Amino acid sequence: MSKLCLKKTSKRSTCKKRYKIEKKVREHNKKMKKLAKKNGGGVHKKKEKMISVPNSCPFKEEILQEAERKREQMREEKLEKRKLAKMNQQKNKNKTKNTKPTSK
């Protein structure tokens, strides 16, 4: 009797079942990628390289200062965009909370 319990189950299955499982896995992975893309997760942007100006350039300091100003300006714009998006999101949440469906 104990010999029957020790036998391992076969891993054989029909092709129909195997292909169906593979299809489901593909669909699931596709869905997860789509959600990640929609939410912005999983997408890595390349880091900007530092501007290298040779020492022989006569206006090196001015060029570096201008680049720094641009970087700061871009950071500020990015922060403003985030704040606006957050405010809009909160407004939308408040609108949906305040509107309750009325039944007649």
N, C-alpha and C positions, 0 to 999 in steps of 0.2 A: 504494500500500500504506500509506503513512504517513497518508493521509487517513482510513482506517478507524480508526486508533488515536486520532485527535484527536476523534472523535465522543464526546460525553458520553452516559452511559447515561440512559435515561429514568427518571423518578421515578414513573411510573405503577405502581400495584399494585392488586390486587383489593380490593374493599371488605371481604371476609372477613378478609384478612390485616391490613388497616389497623385494623379494629375489634378484632381479636384482640390486636394490639399495644397499643392504647389500654387495653383491659381489663387486660392484664398490668401496664401502668404504674400504673393505678389501684390494683390489688391490692398492688403493691410499695409505693406511697406509703402506703397504708393500714397495711400491715405495719410500715413504718418509724415511722409516727406512734404506733402501738400500743406498739412497743418503747421509743420515747422516753418515752412516758407512763409505762410500767412502770418504767423506770430512773430517771425523775425528771428527765431532761435535756430541755431545750427549754421547760420550764414556768417562766415568770418570775412571781414574786410581786411585788406592788406593795410598795414601800418605805413603812414607816410614817411618817406625817407627825409632825413635832415638835409637841408640845402648846404652843399659844400661849395664855398667860394675860395678860389686860390688866393694866397697871400699877395701875389703880384698884382691883383686887381686894385686899382686906385680907390674905388668906392665900396670897398668890402664892408665897412661898418654900416653904411647907409643901406646896402642891400640886405644885410642880416637884420637890421632894425625893421625894415619894411616887411620882411618875411614874418618876423615875430608879430608885428601889428596885424597882419592878415590872419595869422593863426588865432590870435586873441579874438578877432572879429568873428571868425568862423565858430569858435567855441561859444561866444555870446549868442550868436544866431541859433545855434543848436539848442542851447538852454531855453531860449525864448520859444522855440518850436515845441519843446517838451512841455513847457508850462501851458502853452495854448492848447496842446492836445489833451493834457490832463484836465484842464478846465472844461473843455468841450465834452470830454468823457463823463465828468461829474454832472454836467448839465443834462446830458442824455439820461444818466441814471436817475436823476431827480425827476425828470419828465415821466419816465416809465413808472416810477414809484407813485407819483401823484395821480396818474390816470388809472382809475380802477374801472374794469368793465362793468357796465350797468346791465342788469337783466330786467326784462319787462314781464 
